[in-house]
Amino acid sequence: MKELRYILQIRLAKDTVFFGPGVRVLLKLTHEYRSLNEACKIMNLSYTKALKMVKGTEKNLGFKLLDRKIGGLGGGGSSLTPKCINFLNRYDEFEEELTTKASKIFDNYFKEFF
């Protein structure tokens, strides 16, 4: 028998949701591979859709997420701005703190069921 558990997904919104697990993974993969295009391939996501996600997030946050270098001799690539890296680190810390507190709350309410 499977153990009872909860699933917590954090999304940020203003009028509509603009940041969540998908954008987070896209940015982290872009950082890892230094390429938005490579991140798109890994996620099976069109480049156009990824750009739309990035631009929507930038608009809502009010700052640039990526520094993009277009082609040329050394090839193109993308890197996260320092502000984006700071934002992702804070988001990760926020998620970790929420998850820790949510686990305690979950245990308070449902411990008797498992």
N, C-alpha and C positions, 0 to 999 in steps of 0.2 A: 504494500500500500504506500502510495506517495505521501510525503509529508506536506502538511498545509503550509503555504508560504504566501507572501504578498509580492506584488510587482510595483515598483515605484519608478515612474518616468517623469522627469522634470522638463518642462517646456517654459520658455519665456515668451511673454506676450505684451503687446500694447493694445491696439484695436484688435489685432489678430496674432496668432502664434507666429513667431519669426525665428525662434531658436530652440532646437531640441536635439535628440540623439543623432539625427541624420546630418545636420549641419556640423555638429561636433565631430563626428567621424570624418566627414569630408575635410575639415580643417586639420585634424590630426594626421590624416593620411597625406595631405598636401605638405604638411610640415616634415613628415618622415621621408617622403620621396622627393621633396622640393619641386613638386609638379602638381598643379591642379589637374592637368590632363591625365596623369598617371593615377591620381586618386579617383578620378571619374571611371577609368577602366576597371580598377579594383572593385568599385562599388556598382559597376554596371549601370552607370548614370551618364546621361548625355552631358556634354560640355556646356551646352546652352542652358540646361536645367541647373547645373552646378553654378554657373555664373549668376543665374536668376536668384538662387538661394543665397549666394554670397552678397550680391548687391542688395537684396531685401534685408539681410541681417545688418549690413553696413548702414543702410538708411535708418533702421530702427535704433541702432546703437549710437549712431552719430559719429562713427570713426571708421577708418579704413582697416580692413582685415588682412588684405594681401598686398604684397609688393610683387608685381608681375613684370617679368622680363620677356619681351617678345623676340623669338628666334635669334638670328645672327650667327656669327662664327662659333661662339661657344654654346649655341643653342639657347632656347628659352627656359623658363622656369618660374616658379612662384615660391615666395617665402612669406611666412606670417610676420605681420608687423609686431613690434614690441608690445603695443597696446593689446593686440589680439592674443598674444601669448599670455599676458597678464590676465586678460579676461578669461581665457580657457582655464588657467590655473585656479582662479577664483571660483569658476563654475564647478570645477572638480572638487575643490574644498567644500563648497556649499553642498554639493551632492553627497559627499562623504559624511558631513555632519548631519544632514537630513536623514540619510540611511541609518546612521547609528541611532538617532533619536526615534526614527520610525520603527526600528527593530525592537526597541524597548517598549514602545507603545503597543506594537503588535503582540508581543509576549504578554503584556498586561491584559489584553482583551481576549486572546485566543489560546493561551498556554494550555488550558484545560482540555482543548480539543486535539492535542497531539502529544 
